[in-house]
Amino acid sequence: MAEAVPVRCPECLRENGYTAPAFPCACGAPAVLPLDPSAPPAVLSHRNWSEAWVRARCAACGRVGEWPQPEVGCGSCGTVVRLAVLPVDASPGGAAGGAAQAYRPPPGGAAHGSSGARAAAAAAAGRGPGVPVPRAPFRPVTIRTARDAVASAALYLRWLGFRDVRSPEGPPVPSAAVDLRAPGLVAQVDPTTAPTGLRAVECLWLNGLAASASAVYFALAGYTQEARSRADALGIPLFIMDLTGMPQPLNEAAEALVTAGG
């Protein structure tokens, strides 16, 4: 697997770990974007979809493709930064570069089981509370449209163990968050390019109360500081998604959800 690299947030100076994802090249080998260690992270204040893609060369076959630009959400202040990738000419050409990361199978049936079944299995294996539930690595959906963002969030919830995750039919409205429902779960996905605000978090919390369900939020552009503070006070898990489709937990509630599962 690709090694995690420290990324210092330019706003709060906290270091966040980041592991470059692998994308399936047309040759069948996993292509890992070569990060440029000499370029500082750039704060992403406005998302421009046409500039969110970067050219990179597959280390196995040499094919040049376009992939989502690497992004990292700060776990402390919520700032989203974009990481630079080595130019195509400077990318490693050998197979020992990005092709070192192997494919992993998609989440199996164990990740879709009930919380009680996983708890019983954990007890039988001698694992106590707080010990991460073993799962196959998550396989995200590359985000090119709002529909992709909703699909990746739904897959992630299923990977966490929530069953019967449902999304509304038809394309999502670009200016509004999209609901996802499952037994005991109310989730929203904000596929817009503006940070999610306080009101959206509070409305999700009220929806969760009305449905007697847990509430989870996913956003592409991060959250305002007021929204983060309110979510922390209410215990709402917040996740941020980059264009690779990989959700990253932003607060303690989200980290606890990843550890315990659905």
Buried (B, 14 or more C-beta within 10 A) or exposed (E): EBEEBEBBBEBEEBEBEBBBBBBBBEEEBBBBBBBBEEEEBBBBEEBEEEEBBBEBBBBBBEEEBEBBBBBBBBBBBBBBBBBBBBEEEEBBEEBEBBBBBEEEEEBEEBBBBBBEEBBEBBEEEEBEEEEEBEBEEBBBBBBBEBBBBBBBBBBBBBBBBBBEBEBEEEEBEEEEBBBBBBEBBBBBBBBBBBBBBBEBBBEBBEBBEEEEBBBBBBBBBBBBEEBBBBBBEBEBBBBBBBBBBBBBBBBEBBBEBBEBBB
